[in-house]
Amino acid sequence: MQLKNTTDYAIRIVCHLAMHSETVTTSELANELKVPGSYIPKITKKLKEANIITASEGIKGGYSLAKKPEDISLFDIISATEVTMKINRCLEKDGFCSRNATDYCRVHKVMLKVQETYQDSLQNVKVADIIRPEKEEYFEPSYAVIKVNLSDKSYECLYSRHHSVYQGIKKAETYDECLNVYTDNYVHESDKDRLKAFLGSGNLTGHTSDGCQEESIFYQRRCETDADTYLWIEVKKCVDEKENTAILTFHNAKTAPNLVTNLEQELRKQKQDVTERYWHMVSLLGTVLNRSNMMEAGNRDDICFFTEKIYRQLQKHYPEYGITEGEIENVSHLAPIYDVGKIKIPAEILNKTGQLTADEMKTVKQYPVFGAEMILKIPNDSTTRELNKYSYEICRYHHERYDGTGYPDGLKEDEIPLCAQVVGLAVAYNDLISVRVYKPKLKNEEAIRKIVNGECGVFSNKLLQCFIVSVMQEEWMKKVKQRE
């Protein structure tokens, strides 16, 4: 679900009113919140209908909250302004699948669970939470773990980050007594009965699947440092009837999203670092090729360019390939390492001006295998697996041809990975318009003719069509003219 501008403005308006004890006028809302004045009547009307705000007329008229900030959730505000709170069409018909299935389909069940989590999260965030000044306890992770013996109803606190709460209840002899003391002294009035029902010893058994059970709910716990402030806590119960044990975990629900976000950021950073090292290694390979006189820097950039342009035409005209922007970007940047395996070919063979002997040609035809073997030695993990795959396929298969006459494996048609087909065509074209020790460069028109006529090996009709469209583009012709 993508929230509308009116919903964003509604949240800002309610939070602003929560921070002011006096009524606030339309002009004040517009000026201080940067909300277009024309939006405010429409938004406030919906908020009034939901009994979130009230309006008064007259010289001192304006808007104010109809409820306390702690009694207004984000869910209340959003549901007042959005047409639907359902994240998926299959949830709009309560109890029915939109595909008219006789029973709930798996997609429906999954989306229903996501919907419940989404709504719970919004209901757990109150306006009072948003406007509350930052307090150490509110933003710190609050965590406790309790183990319950289901046989004799005894309990043990395995861990408690804030011992002050546990100190106040540990005198209780049984688990149920402990729960009652905790609930009566620390839990918000509106959540007491619900929490007792959820955690009561009578509800820790009998609802299990194959002897096990995992459930969680949210509730409000009083802050130790401020009796008027409540923290949202998530409690999860994990029950194992076979072991006669239940483990209860309590943590600050407000900090959970932040902890997850921090973890995701750290993982992204690690992924980025690994990826950067990979591209650095690719750059080093390119440098080695340059210094070995196997490829000029300009040619390397041109092969990237040719590969990208052909790929984009394939993406445009043949959506069945499922080509993504990431694939185009990665393959076009990796294309220049296609001949890294030539490092293992004797220089006298590579630099020979005359015709190669049969044995020499046999040696040269092994360079795609050598290059692929070198790629396999590059560290490979989940963050670079796709890059390694493209690199390997480019190096090993760029000389394969659609009719099976290529080398080193004699693959044909769609046995050849698409990235290798595209790079193979770009390389063949680039070789024709470049000077080589064994030949002069050809004019652009002659190079195109040779490619289309299959004189550099057979390429698929789809690839040739995209190649022809690409070479007619102004940007392509400008690039080639710079080479003349």
N, C-alpha and C positions, 0 to 999 in steps of 0.2 A: 504494500500500500504506500502510495506517495501522497502525503498530506497537502491539501490545498493551501494557498496563501491565506485564505480566510481563517483556517485553523491555526496557522502560525500566529496570526494577529490576535486571535481569540485567547491563546495561551499567554501572550504578552500582556493583553489587557487585564486578564484575571490576576496575573502575578503583580501587575502594577497596582491594581485596586487593593490587593492583599497587603501592600506595603504602606497604604495610606488610610488613616482612620476617617478622614473626611471624604465627602463625595468628590468625584473627579469629573470635570466637564468633557464634552466631546472634543473641544478645541485643545484642551490640555492633553488628552490621550493622543490626538493626532500629532501635536508638536513634540511631546516628550518621547513617544514610541516610534515616531516616523511612520505612522500608519495613515494611509490616505483617508481623508475625512469622509469620502463617499462610502468607504467600507464599514465604518463604525456603526451606523444605524442597523445595517443588515446583520452584523455580527452580534451586537448587543441584543437584538430581538431574539436570536436563537438562544443566547445565554440566559435571557430572562425566561424564556419558555422552559428551559431546563432547570429553572430555579437556582441558578448559580449566582446571578447578580440581580440587583433591583435598580429601579430608576425613579428619580424624583424630579418633579417639575418646579418651575419658578426661578427667581433670580439666583438662588443658591442651589439650583437643581443640578443633577448629574447622576453618576453611577457609583454604586458601592456593592460590596459582596453581600449575598443573601445567606451565606454560611460562613463558618470559620474556615480559615485556610487549610487546617488539618482535616477537614471533612470534604474537601474538594480534591478529586484525583485528576490526573491527566486524562484518564479514560472518560471521566465525566465531561470534560471540556471537548475532547476530540469527538466523542459520540454525539455531542450537541451540534457540531458543525459539519461533520462528514455524513454523506448519504448512507454509507454502510461502513461497519467496522470489520467486515469479513475480508480476509486477505486473499480469498480464492472463491471463484463462482460456485464451486461444488459445495461450499458451506452455506450458501445463501438460503437454500431450502432445508430447513431444520429437519434432520433425520432422514434425508433423502439424498441420494447421489444424483448429480445433475445429468448423468448419463443413463438414468433410469435403470440402474442395476438393481437386482432383486435384493441385494444385501450391500452393506458398506464395502466399497472397494478399498484396496490398500492405500491408494492415493488419498482417498477421503479420510481414512484413519490418521494418516501422517499429517495432513493439513489441519485436521481437527485438533491434534495435539499441539501443533505450532500455534494455532489460533488461541488455544487456552493459555499457553505460555505468554503469548503476546499481550493478551488482555490482562492477565495477572500482573504482568510487569507494569502496565500502564495504571492499573488500579492501586498498585503499591507505591506509586510516586504521587505524593500529595503536593499541593501548592505550597504548603508550609515547609516542605522539604526544599523546594526550589529557592524560596526567599530567605530561608534560615541562614544566619551568619555561620561561617565555618567554625565548627567545634572539633577539637582533637578526637574525641571519642566517636563522633558522628562519622568521620572519614577514615578512622582506623578499622582494620579488620577485627571483628569480635568473634571469637571462635571457642567452642566447647564440644567435648565428646563424652558421652555418658554410655556406659555399658549396663544393660539390664538383664538379670537372670530371670528367665520366664518361669522357672520352676518355683522358686521361693519369693519372687518379686523383690529381691534385693537389688541394689544398684551400686555403681562405682563410677566416679568421675575420673576418666582417663587423662583428660587434659582440659584446662580452662585458662584462656588468655587473661581474662579479668576475674581474679579469684574472689573479688568482693561479693559478687552475686552468689557464687557457690558457698562462700562462708555463711551466708544468711540462710541457706536451706539445708546444709549438710547434716544438721542435727536430726533431720527426719529419719526414722528408722526404716521405713519401707519406701519403695519406689513411688507408689501412689500418693503417700503422704508428702514426699518430696515434690511431686508434681503440683499438688494442691498449694503448698507453701509458695512455690515459685510463681504459680499462676496468680494467686491472690495478691501477692506483694509486688510483682514486677510487670505483669501483662496488662495491656490496655483493656478497659472494661468491655469493649465491643468484641474482643477476641478471646476472652476467658473461656467461655463455654466451648467454642470451636476447638481451642487448643487442648482442653481436657478430653474432649471426645476423640481427638486425633491421637493423643499420646497415652490415653488411659490404658492400663495393663489389659483390660478386657478387649481392647481393639488392636493389641499388638499380635494377637493370634486369631486364627479362624478365617482370615482373608488372604491367605497366601496362595501362591501358585507353585506347586511342587515343593511346598514347605518353605518357600522364600517370598519376601515382599519388600518392595522399595517404593516409598511414597514421600512426598514433601508438601509443605504448605508454608504460607507466609503469615506472620503476625507481628504486632507491635510490642516491643519491650521498652520499659521505662529506662531512661538514661540515668546512670548512677550519679552523675555530676549535676543533673538538672531534672528535678522531679516532674517538671511540666513538659519535658521533651521525650519523645519516643523514637526508638530506632526500629526500622523494619528488619526483622530477623527471618531467615529461612531455616526451617528445621526439617531434616530428612531422617526417616526411620528405615533401617535395614534389618529385617527380621529373618532369622534362620531357625525355624521350629525344630529342625533335626538336632541342632546344637543347643536348643533352649536359650537362645541369646538374641538380644536386640541391641543394635548400635544406633544411638541418636546423635546427630551432629547439628550444631547450631552455628550459624555465621551471619554476619551483618550483610543483609541483602543489598544494601546501598553500595557497599564497596565491591561486591561481587562483579558487577559489570566493569568497574575500573580495573580490577585485578585481571579479568579476562582480556580487556583492552591492552593492558601493559604486556601481558603474555603474547598477544597477537603481534604487538609492535616489535617485541624482542625477536619473535620468530621471523617476522618480515625482515628485520635488520640482518639476522643471521643468513636468511635466504639471499638477501641482496649482496652480502659480503661474499658468499660462495659464488654467486652468479658473476659478480665483478671479477673475482679471481679467474673464473672460467674465460671470460672475455679477454682478460689480460693475457692468458695463455694463448688464446687464438691470435691476439695481436703479436705475441712473440713469434709464433709460427710464421706469420706474415713477414715479420722482420727478417727471419732466417731465410725465407724464400727470396726476399729482395737482395740480401747480401750475398746470396748464392747465385745471383743473376738469373734466377729462374722466373721471376716475375717483376715487372716494373710497378712502382706504386700507382701510376696512372692506370695501368691495365687492371690492377686489383680493384680500384674504385669503379672502373667501367663495368667490370663483371658484376659487381654489386648492383649497379644501375640497371644493366640489361636483365638480370635475374628478377629484380623487383618489378620492372615494367611488364614483363611477360606474365609474371605471377598475378599481377593486378587484373590483367585481361582475362586470365583463367577464372579468377574470383568473380568477375563481373558476368561472364558469359556462361559459366558452367558451375552454378551453385551446388550441384550434386557432389562436387569435390569437398564441400564443407571447409573451404580455405578461410582461415582466420587472419586477422591483422597480425597476431603474434607469429604465425607461421611465415607470413610474408617477410616480416622484419627480421626474424631469426635466420631464415634460409638465405636471404639476400646478403646479410652481413657475414654469414659463414661461407658463402660461395667461394671466395678466393682461396680457401685452404684445400680446394679440390686436388691439387697436384703436390701436396706436401710430401707424398711418398716418393717423389723424384729425388729427394735428398739422399735416398739409398741407391740411386742409379749412378753408375760411374760418369763423371763429368765428360770424359772423352766420347761417350755415347750420346749424351744429351747435346753436346756442342758439335757433333759431327755434321759437316756441311753436305756430304754426299749421301747416297742411299744407304740405309741400314741393312746389314745382313740379316738373315733369318734368325740367327741366334741373338743378335743385338735387338731385333724387334721383339723377340720373345722376352728378353730381359725388360725392355721398356714396358711391355704390357703387364708386368708385375707391379708397377708402381701404384695402381689403385689398391692392391692388396696390402702393400707396405704402408700406405697412408692410413687405411682402415685399422691396421694393427697398431699404429701410433696413436690413433684416437682412443682405442681401447685402453691405453695406458694412462689416459687422462682421468683423474679422480671423478667418480660418478656417484651421485646421490640423488635423492628425490628432487632437489632443486635444479639440478642440471641434466636430469635424465633425458628430457626432450632435446636439449641442445646436443648432447652426446649422440642421440639417435640421428638427428639431422646431419651432424658432422660425419658420422660413420657412413651413412647412406650416400652422402655427397662424394666422399672420397672413394668409396668402393664401386659405386654404380654409375658414375657420371659418363662412363664410356660404353654403357650398355645401350643397345638400340632396340627400337620398338619391334623390329622383325626378328630379333634374336641373334643378329650377326655381330653384336658388340662383345666386349670383354670386360672383366675376366671370367664371368660366370655364365655368359650366354643367356641372360634373362630376356624375356620378351613381353611385350604389351604391358598389362598392369602389374606384372611381376616386378617391374622396375618402380621403385618408390617415386612419387610425383616430384619430390624435391630434386632427386637425381636427374629426372628427365628435363626439368627446367634448367638446372645448372648445366647439364650436358649440352643443351642447345645454346645457351648463352656463351659457354666456353668455345664451342665449335665456331660460332659467329665471330667471337672476339679473335680467335686464332686466324681467321681468314682476313680480317682487316688489320692485322698486326704483322710486323716484320719478324721472321723467324730465321734461324741460321740455315734452314733447309729450303726457304722460300721467301719471295718478296710479298708485301701486303697487297691485297686486292682492293679495288674500288667497292664502295658500299653496294651498288647495284649488282655487281658480279658475285659478291659474297651472299647476298640474299638469294640470287638465282641458284647457287650451288646448294644452299640449305634446302630450298624448296624442292629441288630436283633429286634430293637424296644423295648427293655426292659426298656428304659428310656423315652418311649413315641415315637410316630411316627414323623419322620422328612421327608421333601420332598426328592425325589430321587436326585434332582439337588444338594441339600444341602449335602446329604450323599456322593455323588460322589466327591464333592469338599473337604469334610472332609477327605475322604480316601486318596485323592491326597496330602492333607496337612500333614497328620500324617506320610507320607512316606518321607517327606523332611528331609534332614540332620539336618537342623536348629531345626526343631520340635523335632526330636529324641534326639538331644543333650539337649534341654530344659527339656524333660521328664526324661532323665537319671540323671540329676542333682537333681531330686526329689526323686530318689530311695534311 
